[in-house]
Amino acid sequence: AKSTCNFHFILKQMPREIITLQAGQCGNQIGHQFWQQLCAEHGINSDGFLEPFATQGGDRKDVFFYQADDEHYIPRALLLDLEPRVINTIQSSPFANLYNPENIYLSKHGGGAGNNWAVGYSSAEKVHEDIIDMIDREADGSDSLEGFQMIHSIAGGTGSGLGSYLLEKLNDRYPKKLVQTYSVFPNSQETSDVVVQPYNSMLTLKRLTLNADCVVVLDNTALTRVAVDALRLDQPTWAQTNTLVSTVMAASTTTLRYPGYMNNDMIGLIASLVPTPRCHFLMTGYTPLTVDRQSSGIRKTSVLDVMRRLLQPKNIMVSAPIKKGCYISILNIIQGEVDPTQVHKSLNRIQQRKMANFIPWGPASIQVALSRKSPYVKTAHRVSGLMMANHTSINTLFAKTMAQYDRLRSRGAFLEQYRKEPMFSDGFDEMDDAREVVLELVDEYKACETPDYINYGLEIEARESAKADTRLPGVADSKEA
């Protein structure tokens, strides 16, 4: 009995490693900033070596890094792109020596995916063995791999097409490992250079719905609004909005890197936020924000102030009508020197004032995880907070994408480039199937607002099994027999 107990203790202490996949221009730009942030928080310099002052223990570097023979830390990251510009920039940056050069994949022809999902997908199909070898090598080098996180955009060609292919492959090859994505949605208020953006988004959304366990939605419309309103930046650059994303990413992983007694692995985080398999799209809020030393002007950061601000629509990084609909779940990760009694008082105040409207069929409670701040990064504020929330109004974002898709599809516009790829050579059923999946997702999020949502799930199952029976003649008879 004693040895079993010891073995259990050893298992609990083992790191649960996470492999990061950065796909396309957007994925690699954000990923690069994410690794810079992690290095700063763990006292690692640009070449991967620990700084002399980084002597405080208690952090888990090995969730996201491993050590080379010369003891320098290497990110468990794959940098993937079909055109070389962004990765070349990374390789000529001060952090060039941080990454494992064997984990960088650049397409040989270097022409990119031309902002076309189908080109990105079929390019990934052609070179999938090279990429899967890299993933397998990283996975085999882990002691206790928990899962993967992918950073990408859904509107372009590589992040959407190659990213979609990878999601399908990870599901097939690592069915028991978690897959979380940080997915950047396009700015719906600006005219895009990419006219086929709605097609790319719809096809990617299908894979995010069916092949990911959790999707953190980062909406460029809202990111720009947060940068303009909260940080008073007149025309925020891509680098500045990407900094907001990498801040959210780093904050969402603090409980994994500075483990406490709760939410210290990915499954713990996801299980507390995702009640049903399809409703796994999360929105985030962060306060107080700072980019390029441009602060949001907040002076006081008590726990109550931080938790109240996290519920304000202006701090949420998804452009959805938060005041309509309801929260399915909320997890607040509070960083800094916090007294747990302050947390209880704050939760009671929020509940009394009915600041958050919850679903009628589940627990109406905000979960709170307390986490240490990095001792190596000096911040102006005593307490900061990240909210990760599952809210039914996120369906409006998908409905907008669907409306844009319908406008293009009804006219048969800009389909010629897709027809050149094998998947669409015989027609566009794949696109229409993707729309069907997204429509079901929108309907399910709307159904979450009703008290009898549990029955909705049963009805869907009954419909799907009836469909399966009609597709396979004789199945129902053989069951009866």
Protein Blocks (a to p, Z undefined) as FASTA:
>chain_A
ZZmmmmmmmmmmpccddddddedjklmmmmmmmmmmmmmmnopafkopacfklmbghiaf
klmpccdfkopacdddddddfbfklmmmmmmmmklmmpcfklpccdfklnonnopaklmm
mmmmmmmmmmmmmmmmmmmmpfblfbdcddddfklmmlmmmmmmmmmmmmmmmmmbccdd
ddddddfkbccfblmlmmmmmmmmmmmmmmpcbdcdddfklmmmmmmmmnopabacfklm
mmmmmmmmmmmmmmmmmccfehkbfklmmmmmmmbfklmcccdddddddeehiaehiabd
cfklmmmmmmpmklpccdcdfkggcdfbdcdddedjddfklmmmmmmmmmmnopaccdfk
bccddddddddddfkbccfbfbdcddddddfklmmmmmmmmmmmmmmmmnopaklmmmmp
mklmnocklmmmmmmmmmmmmmmmmmmmpmklmmmmmmmmmmmmmmmmmmmghklmmmmZ
Z
